[in-house]
Amino acid sequence: MIIAIAGNIGAGKTTLAQLLSKHLGYQAHFEEPESNPYIQDFYNDMQRWAFHLQIYFLNHRLINILHFQKNNLNVILDRTLYEDAEIFAYNLHNMNLLSTRDYDNYLELYRLIIQLVPPPDLVIYLKASIPTLVDQIERRARPYEENIRIDYLKKLNDRYNEWFQNYHLGKKLEINIDEIKFIDNQEHFSILLNKINSTLFGLFG
């Protein structure tokens, strides 16, 4: 079984993956952007390296998903395959950092991949308001996130909400982390677990 967690920067994807891995006994698989050989070049010249960066992420996630499925592993992912294309590549194109030619080429490959790869058994979307995201980003105090702009977070948030509303490839669950504060509240984490079990295994899930 593959459970994938989606959400904006600071939503708590990694924390939830760790908690679910411990509780369910599933293997947690975390995004490691620093392992991308294009990441430094991208930050130095986004327009030059955006296409290379996105292709690497897409290829890397495909390799991992095929490995999990081939070996019938129970896995928690802290980001989905879909977010690369539907959120980040989309945003890079809108910011004129990814040319229309490269974006169209990328989307053609992405659409082929999602036809060939089964969706996760469940996608959990951690939805949050901008103040909640800012608070959690500040709490974890990652140096490279210090200069994230509020308007950038808002653009991503708007796109995330639109994407998840239109996601129909498999089972999905939206968790509003303004209300369900699973990181600090065990009772709220239990509520979240009940929602996951109901969505996966319930009569109307």
Sequence and secondary structure as in RCSB ss.txt:
>XXXX:A:sequence
MIIAIAGNIGAGKTTLAQLLSKHLGYQAHFEEPESNPYIQDFYNDMQRWAFHLQIYFLNHRLINILHFQKNNLNV
ILDRTLYEDAEIFAYNLHNMNLLSTRDYDNYLELYRLIIQLVPPPDLVIYLKASIPTLVDQIERRARPYEENIRI
DYLKKLNDRYNEWFQNYHLGKKLEINIDEIKFIDNQEHFSILLNKINSTLFGLFG
>XXXX:A:secstr
 EEEEEE TTS HHHHHHHHHHHH  EEE   GGG TTHHHHHH HHHHHHHHHHHHHHHHHHHHHHHHHTT  E
EESS HHHIIIIIIHHHHHTTSS HHHHHHHHHHHHHHHHHS   SEEEEEE  HHHHHHHHHHHT GGGTT  H
HHHHHHHHHHHHHHHT  SS EEEEETTT  TTT HHHHHHHHHHHHHHHHSTT 
